[in-house]
Amino acid sequence: MQKTRLRKYAQLIAKAGVNVQKGQEVFILAGLDQPEFVKMVVEECYRLGASMVEVDFDYQPLEKLHVRYCSLKVLGSLTNYQKARWEHYVEKFPCRIYIDSDDPDGLKGINQNKMLKAQQMRYPLIKGYRDQLENRYQWCIAAVPGSAWAKKMFPELTKHQAVEKLWEAILSTSRVYDDPVAEWEKHNQDLHERCAYLNSLGIDKLHYTASNGTDFTVGMIPEALFKGGGDTSLQGIFFNPNIPTEECFISPKKGLADGKVVASMPLSREGQLIEDFWIRFENGKAVEWHAEKNEQLLTNIITADEGAAYLGECALVPFDSPIRNSGLLFYNTLFDENAACHLALGMGFADTIKDFEHKTLEECRDLGVNDSMVHVDFMIGTEDLNIDAITREGKTVPVFRNGNWAF
């Protein structure tokens, strides 16, 4: 891949993604797959005035070893170093960049129950820090090719060819062309205008139907707003948390969801794939589910804690989107969620509440924003998905017809 184009991508992540401010610290988490690109991102952060950029490299085989050999007590605890780092995040609100290149099958064979129990033990230890950080810092998730991920997508190609093809897919769907920052400004304007229309309707609930068996109704929080594209932190800094993104999303009201939703794509979770699954909701809660592949992992997600069985997000994405039109299944939620309408189990977003900056986190949750240790998106959009909005005035307004915007 041409270095000039990769440099533009690095600039996009640093400037339009987290929007590094002069004097800010930056923490980057990345895989081992593209160190030269990580170096570019670090340099672009420094060029924008970052005071310090720290990189942590992640490696799935090591994670499997940790889960295999460490005791549950060790896996589920925080060391003094880890506590000090969380305290530093809360004090400084540094930018956080996540550069994903994971193998979709990279954690296959891991002890799922042990990993879940460790996560359940650790969550109460970090929840206080996470709540203090909520909406107060800039973050961005982007991706680069890993060789195993590339071969998963393009098994007929050599490793080098597959990586190059995945690079092209990532850059094109992320709008990395002549001036990607300008492209993202236009894209943000479109998403914000669509959200403004949706918010003008006064939606009480959304009704989803599709020929695959999806027939589902979900209720809205009266004070909630649709959001999409870039966002502004409580520090007043505009940033783009996901590169790419095509969604207009909202947090629904906890306890108001009924019916069955059928997944339209595999779900990549913790280095494993959940395939051909459905979930049925009653009174907002997932009460029945089935997956043809990796059902236990789906069960672990839904039962992770009390809030994991409830919804935290409803996201609207047209079937006619750049990622869908690429014809590729990425086996990666960052991309696949932007090829189809999706829902998310678990944690909702307090910043979808109107005037949330003048409310406490608990006040937002009291209004109906779900709380959980997990936030797991799964795709339900199909070519024939229809969505109707039922307004608080009792009107029915088409939002999606045949998988695409009805307006």
Residue, then its C-alpha position, 0 to 999 in steps of 0.5 A: m500500500q502506498k505510504t502517502r495514502l497510509r499517511k493520510y489515514a494516520q492523519l485522519i485518525a489523529k486529527a479527525g478521529v481523536n482530534v489531539q489537542k496541544g498538550q494532551e496525552v495519547f494512549i494507543l492499543a494496537g496489535l503487532d501486525q502493522p508497527e510501521f503504521v502505528k509509528m505513523v499515528v504516533e508521529e501525527c499525534y506529536r505533530l498535533g501537539a501531543s505531550m506524550v504518546e504511549v503504545d501498548f501492543d496486544y497479541q492474542p496468543l499471549e491472552k490465551l496463555h494468560v487465561r490458561y495458566c493464570s489463576l482466576k484470582v490473578l485474572g480477576s484482580l487489578t495490580n497496583y500498576q493497573k490501578a495507578r493507570w486507571e487513576h491517571y486516566v481519570e486525572k488526565f483524560p488522555c486521548r485513547i486510540y484502538i487500532d484493531s487487527d485481530d484474527p477473528d478466530g484468534l481466541k478459538g479454544i480459550n476457556q470461555n467460562k474462566m475468561l467470563k468469570a475473570q471479567q465479572m470479577r474485574y468489572p466492579l474494580i474498574k467500574g468506578y473509573r469507567d463511570q468517571l471517564e464517561n463522555r469526558y475524553q476523546w477516543c477512536i477505534a480504527a483498523v489495520p490488516g492482520s495477516a490472519w484476518a486478511k487470510k480469513m477474508f481472502p483465503e484464495l490469495t497469498k498472505h501478501q495479496a490478502v493483506e494488500k486487498l484488506w488494506e484497500a477495503i479498510l481505506s476505501t470504506s474509511r473514506v481515505y481518498d484525496d482529502p479524508v478529513a474533508e470527506w469526513e466533514k461532509h459525511n458527518q453533516d449527512l449523518h447529523e441531518r438524518c439524526a435531526y429528522l429522526n429526532s423531530l418525529g417524537i418517536d415512541k417505539l420502533h417496529y422491525t420486520a423482515s422475511n427471515g423471522t425478525d418481528f420486534t418492537v423496542g421502546m424509546i426514552p422520551e428524553a433520548l436523541f439519535k446521534g451519529g458520526g462525530d461527537t463532542s466530549l464534556q471537555g468541548i472537543f469534537f472527535n469521531p469515535n469510529i472509523p468507519t461509521e454509517e450509523c444513526f443510533i440511540s439508546p432505547k428504554k430499558g425494559l421496553a423490547d418485545g419480539k424476535v430478532v434474527a442475526s443477519m451476519p456472524l458476530s465476532r466476539e473475543g476472537q471467536l465467531i457466533e453464527d446463525f443466531w436469534i434472540r427473543f425478548e420479553n419486557g425488554k429482556a432476552v429470554e430465549w436464544h439459539a446459535e448454530k455455532n458458539e451458542q455458549l459464547l452467546t449465552n456468556i454475553i447475555t448472562a454476563d451480568e444483570g444488564a447484559a440481557y437488555l438492550g443498550e443501542c438501536a442503530l440504523v444503517p442502510f443496506d446501501s452503504p459503502i461497506r455493504n456495497s463492497g461485497l465483503l464480510f469483514y468478520n469484524t464488528l467495527f466494519d460489519e455493524n456499519a453494513a447493516c442495522h444492528l442492536a447492542l446488548g448491554m451498556g447504553f450511552a448516557d450522551t444520547i440523553k438530551d442535555f446529558e451534560h447537565k445530568t449525572l450518570e445515575e440520572c441518565r440511567d434512571l431515565g432508562v439508559n441500560d448499564s452493564m459490563v458489556h456492550v455487544d453489537f449484533m447485526i440484524g439488517t437485511e435487504d428487505l428489512n422494514i422499520d416503522a416509527i410509532t410516534r408519541e402522537g400515535k402516527t406511523v412513519p416509515v423509517f426504513r423500506n427494503g433495507n434502506w432509508a425511507f426518507 
